[in-house]
Amino acid sequence: MIGTWVSILPPLIAIVMVLVTKRVLLSLGSGIVAAALLVASFSPAETVSYLWKGMIVSFWDDGALNTYNIFIMLFILLLGVITAFVSLSGGSRAFAEWAVRRIKTKRGAKLLTVIVGVLIFVDDYFNALAVGQIARPITDEHKVSRAKLAYFIDSTSAPVCVISPISSWGAFLIGQLALILGSTAALSYSPLSAFLLMAPMNFYAIITLLMVFFFAWTNIDFFTMKKHEERADEGQLFDPDKDIPGQLKEDFPVHPYGKVRDLVAPIITLVVATFGMMIYTGYQAGGTMNIWSIFENTDVPRSLLVGGTIGTLVAGWSYVAQLKNNETASIQWLGKAFISGIKAMMPAVLILVFAWALTDLIDVLETGQFLSGVVEKSNIPVGFIPVLMFVLAGVMAFSTGTSWGSFGILLPIAGTIMLNAEPELLLPALSAVLAGAVFGDHCSPISDTTILSSTGAGCNHMDHVSTQLPYALVAASISVVGYVVLGLTGSVWMGLLVALAVLGALFFVWTAKSKKMKAGQSA
């Protein structure tokens, strides 16, 4: 069953169940059990063994602590504590009041979120969680739904990271390109120059970012996102009956005299400390101050943990400093806020643990290898390889919940095919892999970045998945058109131009329809 079509069943079960039942842990658990049964060939004892291995892989892997996953989980918990401390000190309230006086419109709140999301481009995990901490008080005050906030966060993290050379993604991908380009002397690209040339070929990332700015500028929405925005206009930013990762249950008094600095100082400290640690760990591992080497060798989870710890200390001190001057402040509330912050983030941590367990078992089943084999065995015209790579990478990332796993499997395959068949289309085919993997990652309910985006926004996970899906499908459909044109004409710019023309036509239609609806309502 390993490496066959049957290997697709576990992720398919999890995804179908989560879409039908809306119960994430139950659905992921069902996929995990199905995967363990298949790996163990339905042997009861071996199934239990694989279940155990899958569930502890987040903590213990290959005979050692899995510090990568552990540090990410600890960072998530620390973000919950920072949020609670900032709320306790009155910083959140003060910042929201300050922001409302300066950012006076809903459009301004949305554009600020998108711009901050684009600027924090060094890592998608860091982006997903940090942007939520910065933007949520402002978007809440201006009645932007948590689902819309999650969409903005998710769509400005990976799409920016995948085209930015100065990021953890860029460093990883440049390393992958070095392996592919090193296998041939026919091409004169350096890995860095190839990566930079591939940026305008990543149609999905470009289309997604343009769509994000369009929806931030306008009040246009469709499908389930429209319903969430309509409820937000009435003051209901999220469904209180649903599980909301990152949503504080404030069982502590909020300091009435908090200052803006009580929020700004911990967040700036978090960003600066994390970024500084990324540079330090990259230099320590690479032995050189070369910026590309630093981001190639940086230890992101360790940097996040250190940054989160320092940010937490600063947030805690902001409250402790008030004890002398405020009779209502008490050190006991600090402990209660700490516990409240941990509790708020536990749902997100549990979802991550289950998602990582499923991903580990899917890896054992070689689901990705089976899907990649479909391409190698297919006999289609070389001009259609880029669009096929886009679709396959999307399916693979959607099924496995990991874009990086899709990169690792499909980039070498795309490179081998194109170097032998049509070297001129090598970079477009590789770009299509990157674009498709980000698309699949955006749509997948078992993707860690999707989980972290909903956590950062304080949004129910399935609300985020269901509201973002139509937008991702629109961007993917336009990208397919672009890659088909690219393959038929051999021109990257023609493919991009057609994709942008289609997107522009959609913007015109959506805007005209919105104006017509408003005119009808006013009449």
N, C-alpha and C positions, 0 to 999 in steps of 0.2 A: 504493500500500500504506500510505502515511502516513495516519493517522487512520481506518483501517478495522479490521475484526475481525482482520486479519492481524497488526496491531501488538501483539496480545496474545501471540503465539506466543513471542517471545524470553524474556519473564519466565516464561512457562509452561514452556518447555523447561528453564530454569535451575532452577525450583522442583521440577519433577518429577524431574530428574536428581539434585538434591541430596538429595531424600527417598529415592531408590532407591539411589544409589551411596554416599551419605554423604561424598562427596569434594567439598568446597565450591569450591575453586579450579577444578577441572575443570568443575564444573557452571556456575559463573559464567562461565567462559571460553566454554563452549558457547553460553550465552545471548548473550554479547557478539558472538561470530562470527555467530550467527543474526540479531541486530539489525543488524549492519553490512551483511550481505548484503541485507537487506530495504531498508535506507536507500539503499544503492547500486544497488538494482534488479539485483542479482547481477552487476554489473560488477566484474571482478577488481581492476582498478586502484583504482577508487573504494572498494571494500571494504577494501583495505589502508589507504587513506587514512583512512577512518572508524575502522578499528581503531586506528590510530595516535592519532587525535584522542581517542578514548575512553580509551585507556590513559594519555595524558598530561594529561587534564583535571584530574586530582587535583593536578597541579603547575603547569600552564600553561593559562589559560583567558582568552578574549577579549583576547589580545595582552598579557597580564600574568601575573605570578605569582599562582597561586591560593592566597593566603595563608590563606584560611579552612580549606581542607583540609590544607595544609602544617602549619599551627600545631596542628591536631588530631592529626595523625600524630606530630609532634614531642612533643606532650604525652604521647601513649601511650608513646612510647619512653622519655621521662623518668620516667614512672611505673614502668616496668620497672627503670630504674636506681635509683630510690628504693627499690624493693622489694629489690633486690640489696644496696644499701648498708646498709639496715636489717637485713637478714639477716646480712651480714658483721659488723656491729657487735654482733650478739647481741640487738638490740632486739626482733626478732620472737619469739625464744625467751623472752626475759624477759617480754614483754607477754603471751604465751600462758600462761606459768606464773602470772603475776599474775591474769589473767582467770579461769583455772580455779579459783583459790582464792576468787574472789568471785562468779563466775557458775558455780554448781555443777551446773547442769542443762542438758540439751540444749534444753529449752523456753526457758530464759533466754537461751541463745546465739541462738536463732532470733528471739525477741522483740526482743532488742537490735538485731539486723540490721534488722528491719522498722522499728523506731522511728527508728534512724539514717537509714534510707532515706526516711522521711516527713519528717524534719527538714531533710535536705539537698534542698530543693525549688527552688533557684534555677535549675537547668538540668539537663536529663536526661543530657547527656554527662558533666557533672561528677559527678552523682549516681552514674551507672553505674560509674565508675572509682574514685571516692573511697570509696564504701561498701564496695567489695570490699577495698580496702587496710585499712580499719578492722576489718571483720568477719571476714575470712578466717582470721586466726590463731585467733580464738575458736571459730568454727564448725568448723575443722579439729580442734581439741582435743576438741570435744564430738561428733565424728563425724557432722557434718551434711554430706551429700554436696555436692559442688561444683554439681551440677545443681540441687539445692534452693536453694543460695545464689544461683545465677544467676536462678532464678525470683523470689526475694524482691527482688533488685536490680532486675530488669526491671519488676516489678509495683509497685514503689514509686517509680519515676522518672517516666515519662510520665503515669501516672494522677494523680499529685500535681501535677506541673507544669501539666497541662491544666486544672486547676480552681483554681490559685493565681495571683492577679493579680500578686503580687510574684515574678515569674520571667521568664526569657527567653521562655517560651511565652506567658505571660499578656500581656506587652507586645506580642508579635507579633499575638496574637488580638484584643486590644483595638484595635489599629490596623486589622485587617481589619474588625471590627465598625463602626468609625467610617466606613469607606467604604460599607458596606451601609446603615447607618442614616441616613447623610447624604443618601441618595437619596430619602428620603421625609419629609414633614412630618407624616405621620399618627401617628407614634409619638414619644413623649416621652422614651424611654430615652436616657441618655448611654451611650457605649460601655462605660465602667467599670461602671455599674449593670447594664447588659445582661449583661456577663460574669459578674458576681456572681449575678444571677438565674438564669443558665444552669447554675451549678454543681450544684444538686440535680437538674437534668434530664439530667446526664451519667451515665446509669444504668450504663454499662460501668465507668467509673472508680470509682464507689461500690461496685459489686458486687465488682470486682477487689480493692479495698483491704480490704473485709470478709473476702473469701476468704483473703487473705494473712494477716490476723490469726488467722483460724480455723486455718489449717494451721500457723501458728507456735505456737499454743497447744496444739494436739493433735499426736498422732503418726500422724494419718490421712493416707494417701497412696493414689493409685491409678495404674493403668497403669504406664508405664515409670518414672515417678518412684518408685514403690514399690520397684522392683528396685534403683534407685540407692541408696535409703535403706537397704535390706537389706544391700547390699554395704558401705555406709559403716559400718554397725554392726559389720561384721567387719574394719574398718580400711582398706577400699579406697574412698577418697573419690572417685577418678576412675579411668578405665581408662588405665593407663600406656602401653598400646600405641597410644593415639590421640593425635592432635595437640592439645596443650593450650596455647592462647595464655596468656601470662602465667605459665607454670609454669617456675620457675627450675631450671636444672641447675647445682647448686652445685659448681663446680670451684674453690672457695676455702674456706679454713677459717673456721668460724663462731666469733666471739669468745665465749669461755665466760663472760665476766664482764659481759656487756651489761646495760644498765639499761632500765627501762620508758620512761624519757625518750628513749632512742635511737630509739624508734618514735613516741612521742607527739609529740615536738617537730617532726619533719619533717612529720607529717600535719597537725598544727594549723597549722603555717606554711603548708603547701600550701592549706588551706581559707581561712585568713585572707587570705593574699596574693591568692588568686584572687578572693575576694569583694570585697576592696578594689579590685582592678584593674577588676572589673566596674562598681563604683560610679564609679571615676575615668574610665574610658573612656565610660561613659554620660553622665556630667556633661560631659566634654570635647566629645562630639558633640552633646548636646542643649542645652548652655549654661545649664542650670538644675538646681537640687538637688531638683526635684520627683521623687519616687520612681518615678512611672509613666513619666516622661520618661527617667529613668536606665535603667530596664530595657528600655525600647523602643529605646534607642540604644546599649546596651552592646555591646562587642565581645567575645563569649564566647571564641572561639578565642585571641585575643591574651591575654586574661586567664588562660586556662588555661595558656598557654605561660609567661607570667611567673610565675604561681604554681608551676608545675612546676619551673621553673629555680631559684627560690628554695628550694623544698622539697628539691630535689636537693643544693643547696649545703649546706643545714643537715644533711641525712642524711650527706653526705660528711664534713662537719666533725665530726660525732658520732664517726666512726671515727678521723679524724686526731687528735682530742683524746686518744685512747687510746694513741697511739704512744709517748708519754713513759713511761707507767706499765705497759706490757705488752710483754714480750719477744717474744711470739708475733705481735704485730701488725706489719704491714709495709706500706709505701706501695704495694708492687707488687701487693698483693691488691686494692687499690682499683681499679686499672686492669682487672684480671681480672673483678672484680664488675661494673664498668661494661659491659664487653663481654657478660657473661652476661645482664645486664638488657636490653640491646639485642636480643640473640638471642631472649630469651623473648617479646618483644613483636612480633617481625617477622612471625609468622604472622597476627596480628590486623591489622597494617598492610597486608599483602598482600591479605587478604580485603576490607578497606575499599577499597583501590585498585580491585580488580575490581568490587566492588559499586557504587562511584561511576561506573565506566566504563559498566556496564550501565544504571544510572539515567540517565546522560547520553544514551545512545543511545535509551533508551525515551522520553525527553523529545522527541527529534527525531522519533521515530515517532508522537508524539502519542497514546500509549496512554491517558493520563488523559483527554484531550479526547474520545476515542471513547467511553470508558465513561460520561463525564458526559452525552454526547449521547443515550445510551440513556434516561436519565431524562427529558430534555427532550422526547423524542419519544413517551414513554409517556403513556397516557391512563388514569390510575388515580385513584380517589377521593382527595380532598385529605387526608382523615384518615390515609391510609396513607403519605403523603409522609415523615413522620419515620422510620418503620421502613425504608422504601425507601432513604432517605438513609444510615441506619446500615449497611445491608447493602452498598450501593454504595461507601461510603467504606471499608468493610472490604475489599472486593474490590480497590479501587483501591490502597490502601496495601499490601495483601499483594502485588499484582502489581508495583508500582513500587518498593516498599521504602522509601517516604517518607510519613510522616504529614503533614508540612508541605506537601508538594506536593499532597496530597489536600485539605488545608485551602484552599490557594490556588485550586484549581480548583472545588471543590464549594460552598464557602461563598457565593460570589456567585450561583451557580446556585440554591441552596436559598433564598437571600434573595429573588431575583427571583420565583421560583415562589410563595413564601408571601406576599410583599407584594401580589401580584396576585390570589391565590386566597383566602387565609385568614390575615390579619395576626396573628390571635390565636395561631396556631401557628408564628409566625416563630422565636421563641427555641427552642422544642422541636426544630424542624427543624435549626436551626444546631447545637444541642447534640448531636443525633444524628449530625451530620457529624463533630464532634470525637470522640465516643465510638467511632464506626465506624473512624475513621482510627487511633486508638490501638489498637483491637482488631486491625486488619489489620497494623499495625506489629509488634505482639506476636507474631503468627503467622509473619511473613515471614522466611525464612532469608537474604534479601538486604537486610534492614533494617540500617542502621548502628547504631541503638540496640540491636538484638538482638545484633549482633556485639560491641559495646562491653560489654554486660552479661555475655556469656560470657567476655570478656577480663578484666573486673574480678573475676569469680568464679574465674578460672583453670579454666574448664570447657570441654570440647570443644564447639565451636559447635553441631554437629548434635545432641549430647546435650541441650543447652539447648533447642533448637527442639522436639525431639520430646517432651521432658518437660513443657514449658510449654504446648504446644498443647492438650492435653485440658482444662487449667484455663481457658485463654482461651476455648475453645469453650463450656464450661459458662457462664462469665460472659456471653458473647455471646448464648447462647440465652435466658438469663434476661432480658437487656436487650431482646431482640426481643419477648418477652412484654410487658414493660413499655411499650415504644413502641406496640405494637398497642393495648393498653388505653388509653394516652394518646390515641391517634388516635381511638378509638371514643368515648371519654367526653369528650374535650376537657380533661381534668383531669390536670395534671402530677403532683399528689400521689396521685391514684388509681393512675396508672401506676407511680410509685415504690413505693407501698404494696404493690401486687400483686407487683412484682419482689422486694421484700424478703421478702414472705411465701413466695414460691417458694424463695428462697435459704434462709430459715429452715427450711423443710420439708426441704430437701436436707441442711442441717446436722444436723437431727434424725435423718434416715435414715442418714447416714454415721456418726454417733456410735453409734446403736443397732447398726448392723452391725458396727462395730469392737468394741463391748463383747461382742457375741455371739461373734465370732471369738476374742477373748481368753478368754472363758469356755470355749469348746470346746477351746482349746489347754491350759488349766489342768486341765481334766477328764481 
